[in-house]
Amino acid sequence: MNPDPEPEPIATTVATLSAPDSTPDPATAGRATPDPANQDDERPGREPPVTARTLLRDRVFRRYWSAQTVSFFGDQVSLLAVPLLAVLVLRASPAQMGYLTAAGLAPNLVLPLVAGVWVDRRRRRRYVMIASDLARAVLVASIPVAYALGALGLGQLYLVAFLIGCFSTLFELGNSTLYVSVAPRAGLVQAGSLINGSRAMSFVGGPAIGGWLVQILTAPVALLADALSFLGSAWFLARIRPTEPAPETRRGGQVTAGLRFLTGSRLLWSAIVAVATVNLFNFMYSALVILYVTAYLGISPGLLGVLIGAASVGALLGSVVTGRLVRAIGVGPAYLVGLIAFPVPLLLVPAAGGPRPVVIVLLLAAEFASGLGVMILDIAYGSISAALVPARLRARVAGTTRTLNYGIRPIGALLGGALGSAIGVRPTLWIATAGAGFGALWLIGSPILRLRALPAEADDEADDGADAVLPPAETG
């Protein structure tokens, strides 16, 4: 699946059976307040502990979290309904499925670099997010309207997917700043776990609901649920007033500032290149997996939704255990665990064959383990990035990350569609799932493997990387 987590999710958020950053003043109203129940835990020179209870008591964070949660559930319907609509209603071929996936991802090739500069100059990034939600609601609603009028075709799906990709990019760039405006620095891992926990819960219930909505109402009508979720997200965001960082001033070199920062940081650069490799192969897989399990394995839409929902229990478990894993082995090694545990279990999908119960068990195992891995991966990276990137660069770094991380995805989708047509769907899935496991090799020699605690924020006046700010006592 591919909803976009916490601040910019570095990985496909559940790339399973369907295709898929500024620190305000601690005293501002956007910060979560300490939990009085935990005052005994305070020590001189240490920040009070931030728990899930602390964060959810804060009205601003609670409404932000509610906006994310509502949108996550709606996304699950679209992530299942759109490819099913293409396959079952419009009879899309493997190549056309690749085109559809690529259309939604194509805006990430260039738009984030330019849009990141524009968003960093906005005084209210939250308004950008609200406008993006409203635009996406209208675009999604256009599909069932066209279907009712008998005018729906693949051309409209490609266009809607492309435009939703554009507005999703703007939304996530604004979100990269708003996220750390509503969560305290000391609670970034916990905040990421709460948001990803909501995402995991949407994986549990959303696909099953989506599958049955498609089966009962048809795929186009089921998309109305996602349109409503965008309206719900906009409503919650309109009800918060967090203190956001001052807008960036106009000056030269702003488009490339995010790239200069990332390439100057061995830690962040190795992490991004590693996950970009995973996503190249994973989107070869994502472009074809719906077609494979429905047309080749004979899985019905209703059963498909149940399988994804049941398997996403792994994602929910991942959101719960990541904090403990980070405390046990460190945030950097936890990222490595996620980078391996996310793609490798998907080898079970092309391996699925034989009696129907065996097929279902293998699909469940792949979904469960991959969902667990991707939550560990996203929470660990999201926390590192949110802690390290300076406030004034956050949207531009997020834009560059999105271009690199998401820009590789349409290439993978097109490769998947082309290979699926040339050599067959199942052989392509074997290549895709095996190749994704090699992404972890980019971390050999990277400082991220030695990172135990969250790093200090880089110098707010520097555009270069920030490995020098890693606290020596916390990275051994």
C-alpha positions in Angstrom: 0.0 0.0 0.0 1.2 3.5 -0.4 -0.2 6.1 1.9 2.5 8.5 2.9 3.3 8.2 6.7 4.5 10.6 9.3 6.8 13.1 7.9 7.9 12.0 4.5 7.8 8.1 4.6 11.1 6.9 3.2 9.6 3.5 2.1 6.5 2.2 0.5 4.3 2.1 3.5 2.9 -1.3 3.0 4.1 -2.4 -0.4 2.4 -5.6 -0.3 -0.6 -6.8 -2.3 -1.3 -3.4 -3.8 0.8 -0.9 -5.8 2.4 2.2 -3.7 10.7 17.9 8.2 11.4 22.3 11.3 11.7 22.4 15.0 9.7 25.1 16.7 10.4 26.8 20.0 9.6 24.3 22.8 7.4 26.9 24.4 5.1 27.3 21.5 1.5 26.2 21.6 2.2 23.6 19.0 4.3 21.6 21.4 2.9 18.7 23.4 3.0 19.5 27.2 4.6 17.1 29.7 2.3 14.6 31.3 1.8 15.4 35.0 1.7 11.7 35.7 5.3 11.4 34.7 6.8 14.3 36.7 8.6 11.9 39.0 10.6 10.7 36.0 12.3 14.1 35.4 16.0 14.4 36.1 18.2 17.5 36.2 19.5 18.2 32.7 17.0 15.8 31.0 13.8 16.4 29.2 10.7 14.9 30.8 9.6 11.7 29.1 7.0 12.0 26.3 4.5 9.2 26.1 1.6 8.5 23.8 -0.7 9.7 26.6 1.2 13.0 26.8 0.9 13.6 23.0 -2.8 12.7 22.8 -3.6 15.0 25.6 -2.3 17.9 23.5 -5.2 19.2 21.5 -3.1 20.4 18.5 -1.3 17.1 18.1 -4.5 15.1 18.7 -6.3 16.9 15.8 -3.3 16.5 13.6 -3.2 12.8 14.4 -6.9 12.6 13.7 -6.5 14.2 10.3 -3.8 11.7 9.4 -5.9 8.7 10.7 -9.0 9.7 8.7 -7.0 10.1 5.6 -5.2 6.7 6.1 -8.4 4.8 6.2 -9.7 6.5 3.0 -6.5 5.8 1.2 -6.8 2.1 1.8 -10.0 2.1 -0.2 -8.4 3.9 -3.2 -5.3 1.8 -3.1 -7.4 -1.3 -3.6 -10.2 0.1 -5.6 -8.2 2.0 -8.3 -6.2 -1.0 -9.5 -9.2 -3.3 -9.2 -11.2 -0.8 -11.3 -8.5 -0.9 -13.9 -8.3 -4.7 -14.0 -11.9 -5.7 -13.5 -13.9 -2.9 -15.2 -11.5 -1.4 -17.8 -9.6 -4.7 -18.5 -6.1 -3.1 -18.2 -3.2 -5.1 -19.5 0.1 -5.5 -17.5 1.7 -2.6 -19.4 -1.4 -0.4 -18.7 -1.1 -1.3 -15.0 2.4 -0.1 -15.1 1.4 3.2 -16.8 -1.3 3.8 -14.2 1.2 3.3 -11.3 3.7 5.5 -13.1 1.2 8.3 -13.7 0.6 8.7 -10.0 4.3 8.7 -9.2 5.5 10.8 -12.2 5.1 14.2 -10.4 7.8 13.2 -8.0 10.5 13.3 -10.7 10.7 17.1 -10.8 7.9 18.8 -8.8 9.2 18.3 -5.3 12.5 20.2 -6.0 10.6 23.3 -7.1 7.6 22.9 -4.8 9.9 22.5 -1.8 11.3 26.0 -2.3 7.8 27.4 -2.7 6.5 25.6 0.4 9.4 26.8 2.5 8.5 30.4 1.6 4.9 30.0 2.8 4.1 31.4 6.2 1.3 28.9 6.7 2.2 25.5 5.3 -0.9 24.1 6.9 -3.0 26.0 4.3 -1.1 24.3 1.5 -2.1 20.9 3.1 -5.8 21.9 3.4 -6.0 23.1 -0.2 -4.3 19.8 -1.3 -6.9 17.8 0.6 -9.8 19.6 -1.0 -8.3 19.3 -4.5 -7.8 15.5 -4.0 -11.4 15.1 -2.8 -12.7 16.6 -6.0 -10.4 14.5 -8.2 -11.3 11.2 -6.6 -15.0 12.0 -6.7 -14.7 12.6 -10.5 -14.2 8.9 -11.1 -17.5 7.6 -9.8 -19.2 10.6 -11.5 -17.7 9.7 -14.9 -18.5 6.0 -14.3 -22.2 6.9 -13.7 -22.2 8.9 -16.9 -20.7 6.0 -18.9 -17.6 8.2 -19.7 -14.9 6.5 -17.6 -11.8 5.3 -19.3 -8.1 4.6 -18.6 -7.2 8.1 -19.9 -9.2 9.7 -17.0 -7.6 7.3 -14.5 -4.1 8.3 -15.7 -4.9 12.0 -15.5 -6.5 11.7 -12.0 -3.6 9.6 -10.8 -1.2 12.2 -12.0 -3.0 15.2 -10.5 -3.5 13.5 -7.2 0.2 12.8 -7.2 0.9 16.5 -7.7 -1.3 17.5 -4.8 0.0 14.7 -2.6 3.5 16.1 -3.2 2.4 19.5 -2.0 0.6 18.0 1.0 3.6 16.0 2.1 6.1 18.9 1.7 3.8 21.0 4.0 3.5 18.1 6.3 7.3 17.7 6.7 7.3 21.1 8.5 4.0 20.8 10.3 4.8 17.4 11.8 7.7 18.8 13.9 5.6 21.9 14.7 3.1 19.7 16.6 5.4 17.1 18.1 8.2 17.7 20.7 11.7 16.7 19.7 11.9 14.4 22.7 8.8 12.6 21.5 9.6 12.2 17.8 9.9 8.4 17.9 6.7 8.2 20.0 4.8 10.5 17.7 6.0 8.5 14.7 4.8 5.3 16.4 1.3 6.9 17.0 0.9 8.0 13.5 2.2 4.8 12.0 0.1 2.9 14.5 -2.9 4.7 12.9 -1.6 3.8 9.5 -1.2 0.2 10.6 -4.8 0.1 12.0 -6.0 1.4 8.6 -4.1 -1.5 7.1 -6.1 -3.9 9.4 -9.5 -2.5 8.7 -9.2 -0.4 5.5 -8.5 -3.1 2.9 -11.1 -5.4 4.2 -13.7 -2.6 4.1 -12.4 -1.5 0.7 -12.6 -5.0 -0.7 -16.2 -5.5 0.4 -17.2 -2.0 -0.8 -15.7 -2.9 -4.2 -17.5 -6.2 -4.2 -20.9 -4.8 -3.1 -20.9 -1.2 -4.6 -18.4 -1.6 -7.5 -14.9 -0.1 -7.5 -15.9 3.4 -8.8 -18.6 3.9 -6.2 -16.3 2.7 -3.4 -13.9 5.6 -4.2 -16.4 8.0 -2.6 -15.1 6.9 0.8 -11.6 8.2 0.0 -13.1 11.5 -1.2 -14.9 11.9 2.1 -11.6 11.1 4.0 -9.8 14.0 2.3 -12.6 16.3 3.4 -12.3 14.9 7.0 -8.5 15.5 7.0 -9.0 19.1 5.8 -11.6 19.7 8.5 -9.2 18.6 11.3 -6.3 20.6 9.9 -8.4 23.7 9.7 -9.1 23.4 13.5 -5.4 23.7 14.6 -3.2 26.8 14.9 0.4 25.5 15.5 3.3 27.9 15.5 5.2 27.3 12.3 8.8 28.3 11.5 9.3 31.6 9.8 9.2 31.4 6.0 12.5 31.3 4.1 13.6 34.4 2.3 14.3 34.5 -1.5 18.0 33.9 -2.4 20.1 32.0 -4.8 20.7 28.3 -4.8 17.5 27.4 -3.0 16.4 24.7 -5.4 19.6 22.7 -4.9 19.9 23.4 -1.1 18.1 20.2 -0.1 20.3 18.1 -2.4 23.5 19.8 -1.1 22.4 19.0 2.5 21.7 15.4 1.8 24.8 14.7 -0.3 26.9 16.3 2.5 25.5 13.9 5.0 26.9 10.3 4.7 24.3 9.1 7.1 21.2 10.4 5.3 22.6 9.9 1.8 23.3 6.2 2.4 19.9 5.7 3.9 18.1 7.3 0.9 20.1 5.5 -1.7 19.5 2.2 0.0 15.7 2.6 0.2 15.6 4.0 -3.4 17.1 0.7 -4.5 14.4 -1.2 -2.6 11.7 1.0 -4.1 12.9 0.5 -7.7 12.4 -3.2 -7.4 9.4 -3.0 -5.1 7.5 -0.9 -7.6 8.2 -3.4 -10.3 6.4 -5.8 -7.9 3.6 -3.3 -7.0 2.7 -2.6 -10.6 1.8 -6.3 -11.1 0.9 -7.9 -7.8 -2.9 -7.0 -8.0 -3.0 -8.5 -11.5 -1.1 -11.6 -10.3 -3.2 -12.5 -7.2 -6.5 -11.8 -8.9 -6.0 -13.1 -12.5 -3.4 -15.8 -11.8 -4.1 -17.0 -8.3 -7.9 -16.5 -8.5 -8.2 -14.3 -5.3 -11.5 -12.4 -5.2 -11.7 -8.7 -4.3 -13.3 -9.5 -0.9 -10.7 -12.1 0.0 -7.9 -9.8 -1.3 -9.1 -7.2 1.2 -9.2 -9.7 4.0 -5.7 -11.0 3.2 -4.2 -7.5 3.2 -6.1 -6.5 6.3 -5.1 -9.6 8.2 -1.5 -9.3 7.1 -1.3 -5.7 8.2 -1.5 -6.9 11.8 2.3 -7.1 11.2 2.4 -3.4 10.5 0.4 -2.7 13.7 2.9 -4.9 15.7 5.8 -3.0 14.0 4.4 0.4 15.2 4.2 -1.0 18.8 7.6 -2.7 19.0 9.8 -0.1 17.1 10.2 2.1 20.2 11.4 -0.9 22.2 13.7 -2.0 19.3 15.2 1.4 19.1 16.0 1.5 22.8 17.5 -2.0 22.6 19.8 -1.8 19.6 19.7 1.9 18.6 17.8 3.9 16.0 20.4 3.3 13.2 20.5 -0.5 13.5 16.7 -0.5 13.8 16.6 1.2 10.4 18.8 -1.6 9.0 16.4 -4.3 10.4 13.5 -2.6 8.7 15.4 -2.3 5.4 15.8 -6.0 5.3 12.6 -7.2 7.0 10.4 -5.0 4.6 11.3 -6.5 1.2 12.6 -10.0 1.8 9.3 -11.6 2.9 7.7 -10.6 -0.4 9.6 -13.5 -2.0 6.7 -15.7 -0.7 4.3 -14.0 -3.1 5.7 -15.4 -6.4 6.4 -18.6 -4.5 2.7 -19.0 -3.8 1.3 -22.0 -5.6 -0.4 -25.4 -5.1 -3.5 -26.0 -3.0 -5.6 -22.8 -2.2 -4.9 -23.0 1.6 -1.2 -23.0 0.9 -1.5 -20.0 -1.4 -3.4 -18.1 1.3 -1.0 -19.0 4.1 2.0 -17.9 2.0 0.3 -14.6 1.1 -0.5 -14.0 4.7 3.0 -14.7 5.8 4.4 -12.3 3.2 2.0 -9.5 4.2 2.6 -9.9 7.9 6.4 -9.9 7.9 6.7 -7.2 5.3 4.2 -4.9 7.2 6.3 -5.4 10.3 9.5 -4.5 8.5 8.2 -1.4 6.8 6.9 0.1 10.0 10.3 -0.3 11.7 11.9 1.3 8.6 9.6 4.3 8.3 9.5 5.1 12.0 13.3 4.9 12.4 14.1 7.0 9.3 11.3 9.5 10.0 12.7 10.1 13.5 16.3 10.5 12.3 15.3 12.9 9.5 13.0 15.0 11.7 15.7 15.3 14.4 18.6 16.1 12.0 17.2 18.5 9.3 17.2 22.2 10.1 13.9 24.0 10.2 14.5 26.4 7.3 15.6 23.5 5.0 12.9 21.0 5.9 10.5 21.3 2.9 13.4 21.4 0.4 15.1 18.4 2.0 11.8 16.6 1.9 11.3 17.7 -1.7 14.7 16.3 -2.7 14.1 13.1 -0.7 10.8 12.7 -2.4 12.3 13.2 -5.9 15.0 10.6 -5.2 12.9 8.1 -3.3 9.6 8.5 -5.2 11.1 9.5 -8.5 12.6 6.0 -8.9 9.1 4.4 -8.4 7.6 5.2 -11.8 10.7 3.8 -13.4 10.2 0.6 -11.4 6.5 0.5 -12.3 7.3 0.9 -16.0 10.0 -1.7 -15.8 7.6 -4.1 -14.1 4.9 -3.6 -16.7 7.4 -4.0 -19.6 9.0 -7.1 -18.1 5.6 -8.5 -17.2 4.5 -8.3 -20.8 7.8 -9.6 -22.2 8.7 -12.5 -19.9 5.5 -13.0 -17.8 4.1 -11.7 -14.6 5.5 -14.4 -12.2 9.1 -14.3 -13.4 9.0 -10.5 -13.1 7.8 -10.8 -9.5 10.7 -13.1 -8.8 13.2 -10.6 -10.2 11.5 -7.7 -8.3 11.3 -9.4 -4.9 14.9 -10.8 -5.1 16.4 -7.5 -6.3 14.8 -5.4 -3.5 16.8 -7.3 -0.8 20.1 -5.8 -2.1 19.3 -2.3 -1.0 20.8 -2.9 2.4 24.3 -3.2 0.9 24.4 0.6 0.5 24.7 0.9 4.3 28.1 -0.9 4.4 30.4 1.6 6.1 27.6 4.2 6.8 27.6 6.0 10.1 23.9 5.1 10.4 24.9 1.6 11.6 26.6 3.2 14.6 23.8 5.6 15.5 22.3 4.7 18.9 20.3 7.8 19.7 18.7 10.6 17.7 21.4 13.0 16.3 21.5 16.7 17.2 20.0 19.1 14.6 22.4 20.4 12.0 23.5 24.0 12.0 20.5 26.0 10.8 22.7 28.3 8.7 24.4 25.4 6.9 23.3 23.9 3.6 25.8 21.0 3.7 25.5 17.7 5.5 25.4 17.1 9.2 27.3 14.0 10.1 29.6 16.2 12.3 26.8 16.9 14.7 26.4 13.2 15.7 27.1 13.0 19.5 30.1 10.8 19.9 28.8 9.3 23.1 25.7 8.1 21.4 27.0 6.5 18.3 29.5 3.9 19.3 
